Amino acid sequence: MPRKTVSTLLPCLLFVLLALSGCNSSGTGSLNDAKIEPIVIVDTAIVFDERHYDLLPSSELDNLAFKVYWPIDENLSDTEVMLKHLLAINNAINNLLNLSIASFKNKSIILTPTTNTTSNNVEFKQITSEQLQITLPDNTSLAHVNLSQKILSFLYASERIKQTGEASAFDKIVTLGLTIHLLENSFENEELYLNVSLSENDLKSALDEVNLTMDDGQPHSDWFELEGIAAPVGYYLAAQHFIYYPGSHAGNSLTLNSKIFTPWLLKSANPMHKLEFYVRTNDVVNQIEISELSRQASKFNGSYFLEGYNDEKLIALTFDDGPSQYTAQILDVLEKADVQASFFWQGSNLDSYQDDIKRSMLAGHTVANHSWNHPHSAGFSTDKLWQEQVLKTNEQFQRLVGITPRFYRPPYGEISDEQVAFLEEKGMKVMLWSVDTRDWNPTTNSVESIRSETINHQHPEMITLMHDSGGNRQSTVDSLADIIEHYKNQGYRFVNLETLLGISDKG
């Protein structure tokens, strides 16, 4: 059962969620109803509600992942306590949300001290989707108001809502549950300020209620009351998701569609995960042996993938080395068949094919990192691999289309154990394959050979290796329709890697 937590403090997180639906929570304002004051930015300073603020002055906050403002005409009391809160939040972001730091740089916390007030409650008011005002009475100790948890709740939940565009009651439940898990992972020695504990019978009733009414279009504001069912249901759904999908957690579930959590309304996750992971196609001369790929997949459970962990009839088509002139043709076939796939692209190719990248994203395909220029890189130092190949490509994606890929496929499948562990620390997942179509080999680059390799190695949750660049890829294009038809006839569903693995494909 979910852990029991205290619930005596104002749930800032609930406000973040309710603000977008127009529901009110005690002590907070609705974003739809509140009077939005203009914020004037002047260099690093802002003018808000006729008061002048500047970035909180402290050398310890120079590298903060978000902005914190303080009135220029006020001295900060409890300086050490405030710094402790802010640094704890920053540490959590750097550890669990490091690929999303570029987005958090746009978020602001406006600290507003008040004097001569009878209230000793710290108040939270969402000004915009990116700005939170915190009013601090001068008679309140900052050591006991869960500032770290509440600010991180706002930062995470507001970013998830912005990234997914999801606003239904069920979407907000999922966001709430993920946020609570993020707090749990970030502040292990603290009690959570929201209660996620329900008896087994009450939890079942709550799940049934959500399942029966989740599509009725109603806001269900009662679910989000302090003792409502939203927090325990969301916490439970997220926990089941993490059980079912190894390697998933709140940090790398930031942009996941809420629909992926719906199965756990009806059942608990009792997965029989595969015990072995391996490439079904045979070894090839002068290539890494498939036994080595299996060893790494077993060693780095949840960080390195050859296939999906479960037993569903799913297939993930993946294409390497592009984009190129063949990418548009592949997208045409996928669009006609109404299937999603995944593309691992070289950073050096991206600039010339921006329209294809944007088209892929709009179609729901995963777009991912395949190094900058396809070197043999297993012998690189971890820093060299990161700086010259992975980070450089991620930054190019961010510059051109505004995303940071989370999935990395090493050229030739070559990657050292040290590199896998290093990339996991950076928030990246390593993706290989369970079926190599051999379309990269001129001697097997024919429609019949590609089709045969793919169809004759059928298995649950397979990941196929194909290419949309690196040579003549017309046979790859021409083989796709038959492959798709075969697997659809076998009852398989084509998914991108994000759906197959239950992990966000971008930061």
ZAZA-420312 format. One record per residue (C-alpha): residue number from 0; residue in one letter; x, y, z. Coordinates in steps of 0.25 Angstrom, whole numbers, plus 5000, padded with zeros to 4 digits. Example, Ala and Ser with C-alpha at 12.3 -4.5 7.8 and 13.67 -1.06 7.14 Angstrom:
<pts>
   k r   px   py   pz
   0 A 5049 4982 5031
   1 S 5055 4996 5029
</pts>
This chain:
<pts>
   k r   px   py   pz
   0 M 5000 5000 5000
   1 P 5004 5014 4998
   2 R 5012 5021 5009
   3 K 5005 5029 5020
   4 T 5009 5044 5020
   5 V 5005 5057 5027
   6 S 4994 5066 5021
   7 T 4993 5078 5030
   8 L 5000 5088 5021
   9 L 4994 5096 5009
  10 P 4996 5087 4997
  11 C 5003 5096 4987
  12 L 5003 5085 4977
  13 L 4988 5084 4977
  14 F 4987 5099 4973
  15 V 4996 5097 4961
  16 L 4987 5086 4956
  17 L 4974 5093 4960
  18 A 4978 5107 4955
  19 L 4977 5102 4940
  20 S 4963 5096 4942
  21 G 4958 5109 4950
  22 C 4955 5101 4963
  23 N 4959 5108 4976
  24 S 4967 5102 4988
  25 S 4967 5109 5001
  26 G 4978 5119 5003
  27 T 4981 5120 4988
  28 G 4975 5127 4976
  29 S 4970 5121 4962
  30 L 4979 5125 4950
  31 N 4966 5127 4942
  32 D 4960 5136 4953
  33 A 4972 5144 4958
  34 K 4975 5157 4954
  35 I 4988 5156 4946
  36 E 4998 5167 4949
  37 P 5008 5171 4938
  38 I 5022 5167 4940
  39 V 5032 5176 4934
  40 I 5046 5171 4932
  41 V 5058 5180 4933
  42 D 5072 5173 4931
  43 T 5072 5163 4943
  44 A 5061 5171 4951
  45 I 5046 5170 4950
  46 V 5035 5180 4954
  47 F 5023 5172 4959
  48 D 5011 5179 4966
  49 E 5018 5192 4966
  50 R 5029 5186 4974
  51 H 5044 5184 4969
  52 Y 5050 5171 4970
  53 D 5064 5166 4966
  54 L 5070 5152 4966
  55 L 5073 5147 4980
  56 P 5087 5151 4983
  57 S 5096 5139 4987
  58 S 5109 5134 4980
  59 E 5103 5120 4984
  60 L 5091 5122 4975
  61 D 5099 5126 4962
  62 N 5096 5112 4956
  63 L 5082 5111 4960
  64 A 5073 5103 4950
  65 F 5062 5114 4952
  66 K 5061 5128 4956
  67 V 5058 5134 4970
  68 Y 5054 5148 4972
  69 W 5054 5157 4984
  70 P 5050 5171 4987
  71 I 5062 5181 4985
  72 D 5057 5189 4997
  73 E 5056 5177 5007
  74 N 5067 5169 5015
  75 L 5065 5154 5014
  76 S 5063 5148 5028
  77 D 5066 5133 5030
  78 T 5076 5134 5019
  79 E 5083 5121 5022
  80 V 5069 5114 5023
  81 M 5065 5119 5010
  82 L 5078 5116 5003
  83 K 5076 5102 5009
  84 H 5063 5100 5002
  85 L 5067 5106 4989
  86 L 5079 5097 4988
  87 A 5072 5085 4992
  88 I 5062 5088 4980
  89 N 5073 5090 4971
  90 N 5080 5077 4975
  91 A 5067 5070 4972
  92 I 5066 5076 4958
  93 N 5080 5073 4955
  94 N 5079 5058 4959
  95 L 5065 5055 4954
  96 L 5062 5065 4943
  97 N 5075 5069 4938
  98 L 5071 5067 4923
  99 S 5060 5078 4925
 100 I 5069 5088 4932
 101 A 5068 5097 4919
 102 S 5052 5098 4922
 103 F 5054 5101 4936
 104 K 5062 5113 4933
 105 N 5050 5120 4929
 106 K 5043 5118 4942
 107 S 5043 5128 4953
 108 I 5040 5128 4968
 109 I 5036 5142 4973
 110 L 5038 5143 4988
 111 T 5030 5154 4995
 112 P 5032 5157 5010
 113 T 5020 5164 5017
 114 T 5020 5171 5030
 115 N 5010 5175 5041
 116 T 5001 5163 5037
 117 T 4993 5155 5047
 118 S 4995 5143 5038
 119 N 5006 5133 5039
 120 N 5003 5125 5027
 121 V 5012 5124 5015
 122 E 5004 5126 5003
 123 F 5006 5121 4989
 124 K 5000 5128 4977
 125 Q 5002 5124 4962
 126 I 5004 5136 4954
 127 T 5006 5130 4941
 128 S 5010 5116 4936
 129 E 5024 5119 4939
 130 Q 5024 5128 4951
 131 L 5020 5125 4965
 132 Q 5019 5136 4976
 133 I 5022 5132 4990
 134 T 5017 5142 5001
 135 L 5025 5141 5014
 136 P 5020 5147 5027
 137 D 5031 5152 5035
 138 N 5026 5144 5047
 139 T 5028 5131 5041
 140 S 5040 5121 5042
 141 L 5044 5116 5028
 142 A 5049 5104 5034
 143 H 5036 5097 5036
 144 V 5027 5100 5024
 145 N 5032 5090 5014
 146 L 5037 5101 5004
 147 S 5046 5091 4997
 148 Q 5035 5081 4994
 149 K 5024 5092 4990
 150 I 5034 5099 4981
 151 L 5038 5086 4974
 152 S 5024 5082 4972
 153 F 5021 5095 4965
 154 L 5033 5094 4956
 155 Y 5030 5079 4952
 156 A 5015 5080 4951
 157 S 5015 5093 4943
 158 E 5026 5087 4933
 159 R 5019 5074 4931
 160 I 5006 5082 4928
 161 K 5013 5091 4918
 162 Q 5020 5079 4911
 163 T 5008 5070 4910
 164 G 4997 5080 4909
 165 E 4988 5071 4917
 166 A 4977 5077 4925
 167 S 4966 5067 4928
 168 A 4964 5062 4943
 169 F 4971 5049 4940
 170 D 4983 5056 4934
 171 K 4984 5064 4947
 172 I 4983 5052 4955
 173 V 4995 5046 4948
 174 T 5003 5058 4949
 175 L 5000 5059 4964
 176 G 5004 5045 4966
 177 L 5017 5046 4958
 178 T 5020 5059 4966
 179 I 5018 5052 4979
 180 H 5028 5041 4975
 181 L 5038 5052 4970
 182 L 5037 5058 4984
 183 E 5039 5045 4991
 184 N 5051 5042 4983
 185 S 5057 5056 4985
 186 F 5054 5057 5000
 187 E 5056 5043 5005
 188 N 5057 5047 5020
 189 E 5045 5056 5020
 190 E 5031 5053 5022
 191 L 5022 5057 5010
 192 Y 5013 5068 5012
 193 L 5001 5061 5005
 194 N 4994 5049 5009
 195 V 4994 5037 4999
 196 S 4990 5026 5009
 197 L 4976 5019 5007
 198 S 4972 5006 5012
 199 E 4971 4995 5001
 200 N 4956 4995 5000
 201 D 4956 5010 4999
 202 L 4967 5010 4989
 203 K 4959 5000 4980
 204 S 4947 5009 4981
 205 A 4954 5021 4977
 206 L 4960 5015 4965
 207 D 4947 5010 4961
 208 E 4941 5024 4963
 209 V 4952 5030 4954
 210 N 4951 5019 4944
 211 L 4936 5021 4942
 212 T 4936 5036 4941
 213 M 4949 5040 4935
 214 D 4944 5043 4922
 215 D 4932 5051 4926
 216 G 4938 5064 4924
 217 Q 4935 5069 4938
 218 P 4946 5075 4947
 219 H 4943 5067 4959
 220 S 4949 5077 4968
 221 D 4945 5069 4980
 222 W 4956 5059 4976
 223 F 4966 5069 4978
 224 E 4962 5074 4992
 225 L 4972 5072 5003
 226 E 4966 5058 5007
 227 G 4961 5055 4993
 228 I 4965 5043 4985
 229 A 4974 5050 4974
 230 A 4987 5049 4982
 231 P 4986 5034 4986
 232 V 4980 5029 4973
 233 G 4991 5037 4965
 234 Y 5002 5032 4975
 235 Y 4997 5017 4973
 236 L 4996 5019 4957
 237 A 5010 5024 4956
 238 A 5016 5013 4966
 239 Q 5009 5002 4957
 240 H 5016 5009 4945
 241 F 5029 5008 4951
 242 I 5028 4994 4954
 243 Y 5023 4990 4940
 244 Y 5034 4998 4933
 245 P 5048 4996 4938
 246 G 5057 5009 4938
 247 S 5045 5018 4939
 248 H 5043 5028 4950
 249 A 5037 5042 4952
 250 G 5048 5049 4946
 251 N 5048 5042 4933
 252 S 5033 5041 4932
 253 L 5032 5056 4931
 254 T 5026 5057 4917
 255 L 5019 5043 4917
 256 N 5004 5043 4912
 257 S 4995 5040 4923
 258 K 4988 5029 4915
 259 I 4999 5020 4918
 260 F 4995 5020 4932
 261 T 4981 5016 4930
 262 P 4982 5000 4931
 263 W 4985 5001 4946
 264 L 4971 5007 4948
 265 L 4967 4992 4946
 266 K 4978 4984 4950
 267 S 4991 4984 4958
 268 A 5004 4982 4951
 269 N 5009 4968 4953
 270 P 5019 4967 4942
 271 M 5026 4954 4938
 272 H 5038 4962 4932
 273 K 5047 4954 4922
 274 L 5059 4947 4929
 275 E 5068 4948 4916
 276 F 5070 4959 4906
 277 Y 5077 4956 4893
 278 V 5078 4959 4878
 279 R 5070 4949 4870
 280 T 5078 4950 4857
 281 N 5091 4943 4856
 282 D 5105 4949 4859
 283 V 5112 4956 4848
 284 V 5127 4956 4845
 285 N 5134 4968 4850
 286 Q 5122 4972 4858
 287 I 5120 4972 4873
 288 E 5116 4958 4877
 289 I 5101 4957 4882
 290 S 5106 4950 4895
 291 E 5113 4963 4898
 292 L 5100 4971 4895
 293 S 5092 4962 4904
 294 R 5102 4963 4915
 295 Q 5101 4978 4915
 296 A 5086 4977 4915
 297 S 5086 4968 4927
 298 K 5096 4977 4935
 299 F 5089 4990 4932
 300 N 5075 4986 4935
 301 G 5066 4999 4932
 302 S 5078 5007 4926
 303 Y 5081 4998 4913
 304 F 5070 4992 4904
 305 L 5070 4981 4894
 306 E 5055 4979 4894
 307 G 5043 4982 4903
 308 Y 5043 4975 4917
 309 N 5029 4970 4916
 310 D 5021 4960 4908
 311 E 5011 4969 4900
 312 K 5010 4968 4884
 313 L 5017 4981 4881
 314 I 5028 4984 4871
 315 A 5036 4997 4870
 316 L 5042 5000 4857
 317 T 5055 5008 4858
 318 F 5063 5015 4847
 319 D 5077 5020 4848
 320 D 5087 5029 4842
 321 G 5078 5040 4836
 322 P 5071 5048 4833
 323 S 5073 5048 4818
 324 Q 5065 5048 4805
 325 Y 5060 5034 4809
 326 T 5053 5039 4822
 327 A 5042 5046 4815
 328 Q 5038 5033 4808
 329 I 5039 5025 4821
 330 L 5030 5035 4827
 331 D 5020 5034 4816
 332 V 5019 5019 4818
 333 L 5017 5020 4833
 334 E 5006 5031 4831
 335 K 4999 5023 4821
 336 A 4999 5011 4830
 337 D 4996 5019 4843
 338 V 5008 5014 4851
 339 Q 5018 5020 4860
 340 A 5033 5018 4859
 341 S 5046 5023 4865
 342 F 5058 5030 4858
 343 F 5072 5031 4863
 344 W 5079 5042 4855
 345 Q 5093 5048 4854
 346 G 5094 5062 4859
 347 S 5102 5066 4847
 348 N 5090 5063 4838
 349 L 5079 5070 4845
 350 D 5081 5085 4840
 351 S 5078 5080 4826
 352 Y 5065 5073 4829
 353 Q 5058 5081 4839
 354 D 5044 5079 4832
 355 D 5045 5064 4833
 356 I 5049 5065 4848
 357 K 5037 5074 4851
 358 R 5028 5065 4843
 359 S 5033 5053 4850
 360 M 5030 5059 4864
 361 L 5016 5064 4859
 362 A 5013 5049 4855
 363 G 5017 5044 4869
 364 H 5030 5037 4865
 365 T 5041 5037 4875
 366 V 5053 5045 4870
 367 A 5066 5041 4877
 368 N 5081 5043 4877
 369 H 5091 5034 4869
 370 S 5104 5042 4872
 371 W 5109 5054 4864
 372 N 5116 5048 4853
 373 H 5116 5032 4855
 374 P 5129 5029 4860
 375 H 5135 5016 4866
 376 S 5134 5022 4880
 377 A 5134 5010 4890
 378 G 5149 5015 4893
 379 F 5145 5029 4896
 380 S 5146 5035 4910
 381 T 5132 5037 4916
 382 D 5135 5052 4915
 383 K 5139 5051 4900
 384 L 5127 5043 4897
 385 W 5118 5052 4904
 386 Q 5123 5066 4900
 387 E 5127 5062 4885
 388 Q 5116 5053 4881
 389 V 5104 5052 4891
 390 L 5102 5066 4897
 391 K 5106 5073 4884
 392 T 5095 5065 4877
 393 N 5085 5068 4888
 394 E 5088 5083 4887
 395 Q 5086 5083 4872
 396 F 5072 5076 4874
 397 Q 5069 5087 4885
 398 R 5074 5098 4876
 399 L 5066 5094 4864
 400 V 5053 5088 4869
 401 G 5053 5091 4884
 402 I 5055 5077 4890
 403 T 5066 5069 4897
 404 P 5065 5054 4893
 405 R 5067 5044 4905
 406 F 5070 5032 4896
 407 Y 5084 5029 4890
 408 R 5088 5018 4881
 409 P 5103 5016 4880
 410 P 5108 5015 4865
 411 Y 5111 5000 4862
 412 G 5105 4996 4875
 413 E 5119 4999 4882
 414 I 5118 5005 4896
 415 S 5126 5002 4908
 416 D 5121 4999 4922
 417 E 5126 5012 4927
 418 Q 5119 5019 4916
 419 V 5106 5013 4919
 420 A 5107 5016 4934
 421 F 5111 5030 4931
 422 L 5100 5033 4921
 423 E 5090 5028 4931
 424 E 5095 5038 4941
 425 K 5092 5049 4931
 426 G 5078 5044 4929
 427 M 5081 5036 4916
 428 K 5076 5022 4912
 429 V 5084 5013 4903
 430 M 5076 5007 4892
 431 L 5080 4995 4884
 432 W 5071 4985 4876
 433 S 5066 4970 4876
 434 V 5065 4969 4861
 435 D 5076 4974 4852
 436 T 5070 4974 4838
 437 R 5084 4975 4831
 438 D 5079 4986 4822
 439 W 5092 4993 4825
 440 N 5100 4982 4818
 441 P 5100 4983 4802
 442 T 5100 4968 4801
 443 T 5087 4967 4809
 444 N 5081 4980 4805
 445 S 5069 4975 4797
 446 V 5054 4975 4800
 447 E 5053 4960 4801
 448 S 5065 4959 4811
 449 I 5060 4971 4820
 450 R 5046 4966 4820
 451 S 5051 4951 4823
 452 E 5060 4956 4835
 453 T 5049 4964 4841
 454 I 5037 4954 4840
 455 N 5045 4941 4843
 456 H 5050 4946 4857
 457 Q 5036 4950 4862
 458 H 5035 4952 4877
 459 P 5028 4960 4887
 460 E 5032 4975 4889
 461 M 5043 4974 4878
 462 I 5052 4986 4874
 463 T 5056 4985 4859
 464 L 5069 4992 4854
 465 M 5067 4998 4840
 466 H 5073 5011 4834
 467 D 5068 5023 4827
 468 S 5082 5028 4822
 469 G 5097 5022 4821
 470 G 5095 5017 4807
 471 N 5084 5013 4797
 472 R 5072 5011 4806
 473 Q 5061 5009 4795
 474 S 5060 4994 4799
 475 T 5057 4998 4813
 476 V 5046 5008 4809
 477 D 5040 4997 4799
 478 S 5040 4986 4810
 479 L 5032 4994 4820
 480 A 5018 4992 4815
 481 D 5019 4977 4815
 482 I 5025 4976 4829
 483 I 5015 4985 4835
 484 E 5004 4977 4828
 485 H 5009 4964 4833
 486 Y 5010 4969 4848
 487 K 4997 4975 4848
 488 N 4991 4962 4843
 489 Q 4998 4955 4855
 490 G 4991 4964 4864
 491 Y 5003 4973 4867
 492 R 5003 4988 4870
 493 F 5013 4997 4865
 494 V 5018 5007 4875
 495 N 5030 5017 4877
 496 L 5040 5014 4888
 497 E 5034 5023 4898
 498 T 5022 5015 4898
 499 L 5029 5002 4898
 500 L 5038 5005 4910
 501 G 5029 5014 4918
 502 I 5040 5025 4918
 503 S 5039 5039 4913
 504 D 5047 5040 4900
 505 K 5051 5054 4903
 506 G 5055 5063 4915
</pts>
